[in-house]
């Protein structure tokens, strides 16, 4: 699979600029919703629950109504492990959502995934998707995954009124951000809210921290070597990134509730201290999708006025205009008339507008108009992306499954026992040698 690097960001930026321009004409995949009643059913496995599942269900309903296909969805936060078991048993779902492209590549290399270029109308796909998005779903020359939604990562969320009341400004550098954080801590106020719990995937929010710090400090070349398994976990760079993050998460004066709170608090509610009265924290790091979680938890809060975000501040000026992205890709294990129609539908602007309107993602389909984005926050996310000169895909999502799982566990172990960092990194490096073995 091609990596998203300095050159590819220009392609992705063009994609976002295209939808920011707003297209009035919405072309659909031929056959996705126009083939009449098909009937039957298709099975889908993905990680969605809560508000995401509600959006998915709403999105599916018009497809089911028009085609007569029953979409049987299985939601699990342990999707990678469930898929591995089911594929090994010869019982995979027809369609799966991959938030982990590394796992998608593993199945593709094993010949388990259908080449979607035989399912989709590729002329329509090339018209609606910038080449970079298609490249990221391509393995060994075959299109095995198509983006359903995307997210911009490494954003720092805050309450503008609280920042103003505390006499704080939007920091543009890491040193400024740490200075403001340490100033709050000196007054007995914990500046950061952090939550790492996510069921079987607990620890992943911490990987986002390390990835954005790594990118901003050491740039895309070393970042790529890291997720490709070429850079040892025991390298000075990786250790430095852990320790940089550790200044926040291993200091109870810097992170609300200390290590036990951090480890036991779900990522989808960890922002709560920012909106308490008085506030118990001022900063929270998460991707664009967290907006829907905030609005569900605090429906009276108004975007921009009551909560907003700024892009992760500069560490190394050379990599100031760099961003990290993530996304969900749909892949197919079993090609049937029902699964083919459903995957076609997932790629359309009609389907992807559901995620956009619910503030749960940025659509990679450039036929989704800017008017579908409900507020200036989502438009602001597009501006952050389009102003970037360097973009990378989530590093842990591109690691082999075994490495990814070990990374999650290492995050939790480090927060629990920061003094054990050297042994934690040594264990990760042992896993690296196993996970990347040819």
Buried (B, 14 or more C-beta within 10 A) or exposed (E): BBBBBBEBBBBBBBBBBBBBEEBEEBBBBEBBBEBEEBEBBBBBBBBBBEBBBBBBBEBBEBBBEBBBBEBEBEBBBEBBBBBBEBBEEEEBBBBBBBBBBBBBBBBBEEEBBBBBBEBBBEEBBEEBBBBBBBBBBBBEEBBBBBBBBBBBBBBBBBBEEBBEEBEBEBBEBBEBBBEBBBBBBEEEBBBBBBBBBBEBBBBBBBBBBBBBBBBBBBBBEBBBBBBEBEBBBBBEBBBBBBBBBBEBBBBBBBBBBBBEBBBEBBBBBBBBBBBEEEBBBBBBBBBBBBBBBBBBBBEEEEBEEBBBBBBBBBBEEEBBBBBBBBBBBBBBBBBBBBBBBBBBBBBBBBBBBBBBBBBBBBBBBBBBBBEBBBEEBBEBBBEBBBEBEBBBBBBBBBBBBBBBBBBBBBBBBBBBEBEEBEEBBEBBBEBBEEBBEE
